[in-house]
Amino acid sequence: MTERPPQRNPNRQLAALIAEAGFSNAGLARRVDQLGLEHGLDLRYDKTSVTRWLRGQQPRGTTPALIAEVFTRRLGRRLSAQDLGLDACAPVYAGLEFAGSPEEAVDIVSGLWRKDSGSHAELRKIAFTPAGLVVPSRDWLIGRADDRVARGEAAPRVPVQGRPAVPRQRTQTERGPGHRVTPGDIAALRSVSELFRALDHAYGGGHARQALVRYLEHEAEPMLRGTYGEQTGRRLFGAVADLTRLAGWTSYDIAAHGLAQRYFVQALRLSQAAGDRMYGSYVLVTMSRQAVYLGHGREAVQLARVAQQGVGASAPPVVQALLHAVEARGHGVLGEVRACTASLVRAERALEAGRSGDDVPHWARFFDEAQLQDEFGHSYRDLQQYRAAAQSAERSLQLRAPGFARSRLFCRVVLASARLGLGELDSACALGAEAAAAAADMRSVRAHEYVREFERRLEPYRDAGPVRGYREKVAALG
C-alpha cells in the first residue's frame, strides 16, 4: 500500500494513544489487519508499518479510519483520524459501525446518505462482508434502547391577544437543523416510506432509489438534527429507520451489496434509538434475506435466530411466522432438510395463530398466506423437492396481489425451475418467458439474475425445441 512521505515531526498523538491503550506496535498492526478483514479489506501491516506512522508517515485510503476504529473499540470513546494525528479520508468501509449514542448514529447515517446522494460510484462497488454482520447483530442483541434521544426543547410560541398559539406551516427553507419536529413531519416520513415501498415492489429498487436517498439527506437529516422531546424523538428515529432500511433494500435490489449492508446496519442502530425492538428484528430479517441471496446460509440462519432471541415470545404471531420463515430459507440454502422443514412448520403454525386480528406492525402486514407460500416454494426449490415447490409457488401466485410485481416474478421463476425439475420442459419455458418479459420492464438486478439463473438450469436442454423457443422470445424483448 502506497503511503505519503514522512513528515518532519513524529506523531506524538498516536504514540500517546498507543501507550494509553497498552498496544505493542505489532499488536496494533494485527488489530488493524483484523478490522480490515471485517470490512472485506486484505491489509498486511506489521510492526514496521506502525513505526513509520509514529515517525510521521501518513497511511492512505481507509487505513486512518480503521486505526481510529481500533482505538475507539479499545478505549471506549469515539476517536477520529485527526485525534490520532492522521489525515482524514473518506472511509469507504464506514457504515458498519454500531454507534454508541443517538448523536453518533445520526452522524454516521447522514454521512452515508451524503456520500450516496453524491453518486460516488465506488460506494456501490463495496463488497458484502459476512464478518461485518457479527458486531452489529451482537450489539443490538445485548443492547437496550437509549436512555435519552430528545434534543433541545424550543420555547413555546406566545399567544397573541388571548388566542392560543397555532403552529404555522414551515417552508422548505425553514426545515433546517434546529426546527421543531411535529407529528405531521413524522406522518410525512411514513407516507413517503409507503410511496417508495410501492414503487420498489412494482418497478424494482433502481427506479427511485436515488430520489429516496436524496429525500433522506434533505428532509430526514434536518429533522434528526432538529428539536424534539422523548416521545416524538422515538417516533422520528423509528420512521427514519424504516426509510433507511428501504434505502438498503433498494441498494440490495440493484446488487450494491456492500452499500446495502451498511444501510441495514444503520437502520438497526436507529431502531434501537427508537426503542422498537420488533422493528430491529425486521431489519435483521432483511439482512438475513440478503445473506440467503448471496449464498451465506449459515450467517442467514444466525441472523434470523438473533432476531428471534431479541424479541422473544412477546412478538405477535405474524412476526414470529416471518422470523421462522426466514430462518427456513437459510437452512434451505444449506440443504438442511430437517431444520428447514421444522422452521417452515413453525412459521405456518404461527401465521395460523395470528389470523384472529392481532395488532400487526405496519411493516409486517405484507407477510400473509401468499408470502408464506412464496417462502415454502423457494425453500423446497433449494432442497430440490420440486413437486412441493411447484404447489407452493402456484398457490402464492394465485393469492399475490398484482402490485407485488417483483415478488410475482420471483415466484414465477421458482415455479418454472420446479417444473423443469419435474421434467415439464414446455411449461417451464413458458413460465420462464413470462418472467423474462416482466424483468425487461423492471429496474432490478435481482429480477434479471433470477431469470439468468433459470437460464443456467436450461443449459443441459439447450438443443430442445422449447428452449429454442424460449430464447427466441427473450431475444425479441430487445
C-alpha positions in Angstrom: 0.0 0.0 0.0 1.5 3.4 -1.0 1.9 5.9 1.8 2.9 9.5 1.9 6.5 10.6 2.6 7.3 11.0 6.3 6.6 14.4 7.8 9.2 16.3 9.8 7.6 15.8 13.2 6.9 12.4 14.9 3.3 11.6 15.6 3.1 12.2 19.4 -0.7 11.9 19.4 -0.6 8.4 18.1 2.2 7.5 20.4 0.2 8.7 23.4 -2.8 6.7 22.4 -0.8 3.6 21.8 0.6 3.9 25.4 -2.9 4.5 26.8 -4.3 1.5 25.0 -1.4 -0.7 26.0 -0.7 -1.8 22.4 2.6 -3.0 21.1 3.4 -1.9 17.6 2.8 -5.4 16.3 -0.5 -5.7 18.3 -1.8 -2.5 16.8 -0.9 -3.7 13.3 -2.6 -7.0 13.9 -5.8 -5.4 15.1 -5.9 -3.0 12.0 -5.5 -6.1 9.8 -8.3 -7.9 11.6 -10.6 -5.0 11.4 -9.8 -4.6 7.7 -10.9 -8.2 7.2 -14.3 -7.4 8.8 -14.8 -4.9 6.0 -13.5 -7.0 3.2 -10.1 -5.5 3.0 -6.9 -7.5 2.8 -4.4 -5.4 4.7 -0.9 -6.6 5.6 0.5 -4.2 8.1 3.2 -5.1 10.7 5.1 -3.5 13.5 7.4 -1.7 10.9 4.3 -0.1 9.4 3.3 1.3 12.9 6.9 2.5 13.4 6.6 4.5 10.2 3.3 6.0 11.3 4.9 7.1 14.6 7.7 8.8 12.6 5.1 10.8 10.8 4.3 8.8 7.7 0.6 9.1 6.7 -1.3 5.9 5.7 -3.6 6.3 2.8 -7.0 5.0 1.8 -9.3 3.8 4.5 -6.5 2.9 7.0 -6.7 6.1 9.1 -10.3 5.5 9.8 -9.6 1.8 10.6 -6.9 2.8 13.0 -9.3 5.2 14.7 -11.9 2.5 15.0 -9.4 0.1 16.6 -8.7 2.7 19.3 -12.4 3.6 19.7 -13.2 -0.1 20.5 -10.2 -0.4 22.8 -10.7 2.8 24.8 -14.5 3.0 24.8 -14.7 6.6 23.4 -15.2 7.8 19.8 -11.9 8.8 18.2 -11.3 10.2 14.7 -8.3 10.0 12.4 -7.5 13.6 13.4 -7.4 12.6 17.1 -4.6 10.2 16.1 -2.7 12.9 14.2 -3.6 11.2 10.9 -5.1 12.7 7.8 -8.9 12.3 7.5 -10.1 10.3 4.5 -13.4 9.2 3.1 -13.6 5.7 4.6 -15.4 3.6 2.1 -16.0 1.0 4.8 -17.8 3.5 7.0 -21.3 2.5 7.9 -20.7 -0.9 9.5 -20.2 0.7 12.9 -22.9 0.3 15.5 -22.9 3.7 17.1 -22.5 4.2 20.8 -25.1 7.0 21.0 -28.0 8.5 19.0 -25.9 11.5 18.1 -23.2 9.3 16.7 -25.8 7.3 14.9 -27.1 10.4 13.2 -23.6 11.4 12.2 -22.8 8.1 10.7 -26.0 7.6 8.8 -26.2 11.1 7.5 -22.6 10.8 6.2 -23.7 7.7 4.4 -26.7 9.5 2.8 -24.5 12.3 1.6 -21.9 10.1 0.1 -24.6 8.0 -1.7 -26.5 11.1 -2.8 -23.4 12.3 -4.5 -23.4 9.3 -6.8 -20.0 8.1 -5.7 -19.5 5.1 -7.9 -17.0 3.4 -5.6 -19.6 3.3 -2.8 -21.7 0.9 -4.9 -18.8 -1.4 -5.6 -18.1 -2.1 -1.9 -18.1 -5.8 -1.3 -20.5 -7.5 1.1 -18.6 -8.9 4.0 -20.1 -11.7 6.2 -17.7 -10.8 9.0 -19.3 -7.3 9.1 -22.6 -8.9 10.4 -21.2 -10.1 13.7 -20.6 -7.0 15.7 -23.8 -5.1 14.8 -26.1 -8.1 15.5 -24.4 -8.8 18.8 -24.5 -5.2 19.9 -28.2 -5.0 19.0 -29.0 -8.2 20.9 -27.2 -7.2 24.1 -28.1 -3.5 23.9 -31.1 -1.6 25.0 -33.0 1.5 24.0 -31.0 4.7 24.5 -31.9 6.5 27.8 -32.5 9.8 26.0 -33.0 10.8 22.4 -34.6 14.2 22.9 -32.9 17.3 21.6 -33.2 20.9 23.0 -36.8 21.9 23.6 -37.8 25.1 21.8 -39.7 27.8 23.7 -43.4 27.8 23.1 -44.9 30.5 20.9 -46.5 33.3 22.8 -50.3 33.7 22.3 -51.5 36.9 20.7 -54.4 38.8 22.3 -55.5 35.7 24.3 -55.6 33.4 21.3 -53.8 30.1 21.6 -50.6 29.8 19.6 -51.2 27.9 16.3 -48.3 26.2 14.7 -47.7 27.6 11.3 -46.6 25.5 8.3 -42.9 25.8 7.8 -41.5 26.3 4.4 -38.8 24.2 2.9 -36.1 26.7 3.7 -37.1 26.7 7.4 -36.7 22.9 7.7 -33.0 23.2 8.7 -31.2 21.9 11.8 -32.9 23.3 14.9 -36.5 23.3 13.6 -39.1 21.7 15.9 -40.3 18.3 14.7 -44.0 17.8 14.7 -46.3 14.7 14.4 -47.1 16.0 10.9 -43.4 15.7 10.0 -43.3 12.1 11.1 -46.5 11.3 9.3 -45.0 12.7 6.2 -41.9 10.4 6.6 -44.3 7.4 7.0 -46.2 8.4 3.9 -43.1 8.8 1.8 -41.9 5.4 3.0 -45.1 3.8 1.8 -44.8 5.6 -1.6 -41.2 4.4 -2.2 -42.1 0.9 -1.0 -44.9 0.7 -3.5 -42.6 1.9 -6.3 -40.0 -0.7 -5.3 -42.5 -3.6 -5.3 -43.8 -2.6 -8.7 -40.8 -1.3 -10.6 -37.7 -2.5 -8.8 -35.2 -0.9 -6.5 -33.4 1.1 -9.2 -36.5 3.0 -10.2 -36.5 5.6 -7.4 -33.6 4.7 -5.2 -31.6 7.9 -5.8 -34.7 10.0 -5.0 -35.1 8.2 -1.8 -31.5 8.8 -0.7 -31.8 12.5 -1.5 -35.0 12.7 0.5 -33.2 11.2 3.5 -30.4 13.7 3.1 -32.5 16.8 2.6 -35.6 16.0 4.7 -34.7 13.3 7.3 -31.3 14.6 8.4 -32.6 18.2 9.3 -35.3 16.6 11.4 -32.9 14.4 13.2 -30.8 17.5 14.0 -33.9 19.4 14.9 -35.7 19.9 18.2 -38.0 17.2 19.7 -39.0 15.6 23.0 -38.6 12.0 24.0 -41.8 10.6 22.5 -41.5 12.5 19.3 -37.9 11.6 19.1 -38.5 7.9 19.4 -41.1 8.1 16.7 -38.8 10.1 14.5 -36.0 7.6 14.8 -38.4 4.8 14.0 -39.6 6.5 10.8 -36.1 7.2 9.7 -35.0 3.6 10.5 -37.8 2.4 8.2 -36.7 4.7 5.3 -33.0 3.8 5.9 -33.9 0.1 5.7 -35.7 0.7 2.5 -32.7 2.5 1.1 -30.7 -0.6 1.9 -33.3 -2.8 0.4 -33.3 -0.9 -2.9 -29.5 -0.9 -2.9 -29.6 -4.7 -2.4 -32.0 -5.0 -5.4 -29.5 -3.3 -7.7 -26.7 -5.5 -6.4 -24.9 -2.8 -4.4 -24.5 -5.3 -1.7 -21.8 -3.7 0.5 -23.7 -0.4 0.4 -27.0 -2.2 1.3 -25.2 -3.9 4.2 -24.2 -0.6 5.6 -27.7 0.8 5.3 -29.1 -2.2 7.1 -26.6 -1.8 10.0 -27.5 1.8 10.4 -31.3 1.1 10.3 -30.7 -1.5 13.0 -29.0 1.2 15.2 -31.7 3.7 14.5 -34.3 1.2 15.6 -32.5 0.9 18.9 -32.7 4.7 19.4 -36.5 4.4 18.6 -36.8 1.8 21.3 -38.5 -0.5 18.8 -37.2 -4.0 19.4 -39.5 -5.7 17.0 -38.6 -3.4 14.1 -34.9 -4.2 14.8 -35.8 -7.9 14.4 -37.3 -7.0 10.9 -34.0 -5.3 9.9 -32.1 -8.4 10.9 -34.6 -10.5 8.8 -33.8 -8.2 5.9 -30.1 -8.8 6.5 -30.7 -12.5 6.6 -32.5 -12.3 3.2 -29.5 -10.7 1.7 -27.3 -13.4 3.1 -29.5 -16.0 1.6 -29.4 -14.4 -1.8 -25.6 -14.2 -1.7 -25.3 -17.9 -0.6 -24.3 -17.3 3.0 -26.7 -19.7 4.6 -25.0 -20.1 7.9 -25.0 -16.3 8.5 -28.6 -16.1 7.4 -29.7 -18.6 10.0 -27.7 -16.9 12.7 -29.3 -13.5 11.9 -32.8 -15.0 12.0 -32.1 -16.6 15.3 -30.7 -13.4 16.8 -33.9 -11.7 15.7 -36.0 -14.4 17.4 -33.9 -14.2 20.6 -34.1 -10.4 20.6 -38.0 -10.2 20.6 -38.8 -13.5 22.4 -42.3 -14.9 22.7 -43.8 -11.4 23.1 -43.8 -10.8 19.3 -47.2 -11.1 17.5 -47.7 -14.4 15.8 -47.3 -12.9 12.3 -43.9 -11.5 13.3 -42.9 -14.9 14.7 -44.0 -16.5 11.4 -41.8 -14.1 9.5 -38.8 -14.9 11.6 -39.2 -18.6 11.3 -39.8 -18.5 7.6 -36.6 -16.5 7.0 -34.6 -19.0 9.1 -36.0 -21.7 6.9 -34.6 -20.0 3.8 -31.2 -20.1 5.4 -31.5 -23.8 6.1 -32.7 -24.4 2.6 -29.6 -22.8 1.1 -27.5 -25.1 3.3 -29.5 -28.1 2.2 -30.6 -28.9 5.8 -33.8 -30.6 5.1 -34.9 -31.4 8.7 -34.1 -27.9 10.1 -35.7 -26.2 7.1 -38.9 -28.2 7.4 -39.1 -27.6 11.1 -38.8 -23.9 10.6 -41.5 -23.9 7.9 -43.9 -25.8 10.2 -43.3 -23.2 13.0 -43.9 -20.4 10.5 -47.1 -22.0 9.3 -48.4 -22.6 12.8 -47.6 -19.0 13.9 -49.3 -17.5 10.9 -52.5 -19.5 11.6 -52.4 -18.4 15.2 -52.2 -14.8 14.1 -55.4 -14.7 12.0 -57.6 -13.7 14.8 -56.9 -10.0 14.3 -53.7 -9.2 16.2 -52.3 -5.7 16.1 -49.8 -6.4 13.4 -47.0 -3.8 12.9 -47.3 -1.9 9.6 -44.1 -3.4 8.3 -45.3 -7.0 8.9 -48.6 -6.7 7.1 -47.1 -8.0 3.9 -46.5 -11.4 5.5 -49.7 -13.2 4.6 -50.5 -16.6 3.2 -49.2 -15.6 -0.2 -45.8 -14.6 1.2 -45.7 -17.8 3.3 -46.3 -20.0 0.3 -43.6 -18.0 -1.5 -41.1 -18.9 1.3 -42.2 -22.5 1.1 -41.7 -22.5 -2.7 -38.2 -21.0 -2.5 -37.2 -23.4 0.3 -38.5 -26.5 -1.4 -36.8 -25.5 -4.6 -33.4 -25.1 -2.8 -34.0 -28.6 -1.3 -34.8 -29.9 -4.7 -38.2 -31.0 -3.6 -39.7 -29.9 -6.9 -43.3 -31.1 -6.6 -43.8 -29.4 -3.2 -42.1 -26.3 -4.6 -44.4 -26.1 -7.6 -47.5 -26.5 -5.4 -46.4 -23.7 -3.1 -45.4 -21.4 -5.9 -48.7 -21.9 -7.7 -50.6 -21.1 -4.5 -48.6 -18.0 -3.9 -49.2 -16.7 -7.4 -52.9 -17.3 -7.0 -53.0 -15.2 -3.8 -50.4 -12.5 -4.5 -51.8 -9.0 -5.4 -50.7 -7.6 -8.8 -48.9 -4.7 -7.1 -46.2 -7.0 -5.9 -44.8 -7.4 -9.4 -41.3 -8.3 -8.5 -42.3 -10.9 -5.9 -44.6 -12.4 -8.5 -41.7 -12.5 -11.0 -39.5 -14.3 -8.4 -42.3 -16.8 -7.6 -42.9 -17.5 -11.3 -39.2 -18.3 -11.8 -39.3 -20.6 -8.8 -42.3 -22.3 -10.4 -40.5 -22.5 -13.7 -37.5 -24.1 -12.0 -39.7 -26.6 -10.2 -41.5 -27.6 -13.5 -38.1 -28.0 -15.1 -37.0 -30.3 -12.2 -40.2 -32.4 -12.7 -39.3 -32.8 -16.4 -42.0 -30.5 -17.7 -39.9 -28.5 -20.2 -42.7 -26.9 -22.2 -44.3 -25.5 -19.0 -41.0 -24.4 -17.6 -40.0 -22.5 -20.7 -43.4 -20.8 -21.0 -43.2 -19.6 -17.3 -39.6 -18.5 -17.8 -40.5 -16.4 -20.8 -43.3 -14.7 -18.8 -40.7 -13.9 -16.1 -38.2 -12.6 -18.6 -40.8 -10.3 -20.1 -41.6 -8.9 -16.6 -38.0 -8.4 -15.8 -37.5 -6.4 -19.0 -39.8 -3.7 -17.6 -38.1 -3.6 -14.2 -35.0 -1.9 -12.8 -34.0 -4.7 -10.6 -30.7 -6.6 -10.9 -32.2 -9.4 -8.7 -35.0 -9.8 -11.2 -32.6 -10.2 -14.1 -30.4 -12.5 -12.0 -33.4 -14.8 -11.3 -34.0 -15.1 -15.0 -30.3 -15.8 -15.7 -30.2 -18.4 -13.0 -33.2 -20.1 -14.7 -31.4 -20.0 -18.0 -28.4 -21.7 -16.4 -30.7 -24.5 -15.4 -31.9 -24.7 -19.0 -28.4 -25.2 -20.4 -28.5 -29.1 -20.4 -31.6 -28.8 -22.6 -30.2 -26.1 -24.9 -31.0 -28.0 -28.1 -34.6 -28.9 -27.3 -37.4 -27.2 -29.2 -39.0 -25.5 -26.1 -35.7 -24.0 -25.1 -35.0 -22.6 -28.6 -38.5 -21.1 -28.5 -37.7 -19.6 -25.1 -34.6 -18.0 -26.4 -36.4 -16.5 -29.4 -39.0 -14.9 -27.2 -36.3 -13.5 -24.9 -34.3 -12.2 -27.8 -37.4 -10.4 -29.1 -37.6 -8.4 -25.9 -34.6 -6.5 -27.1 
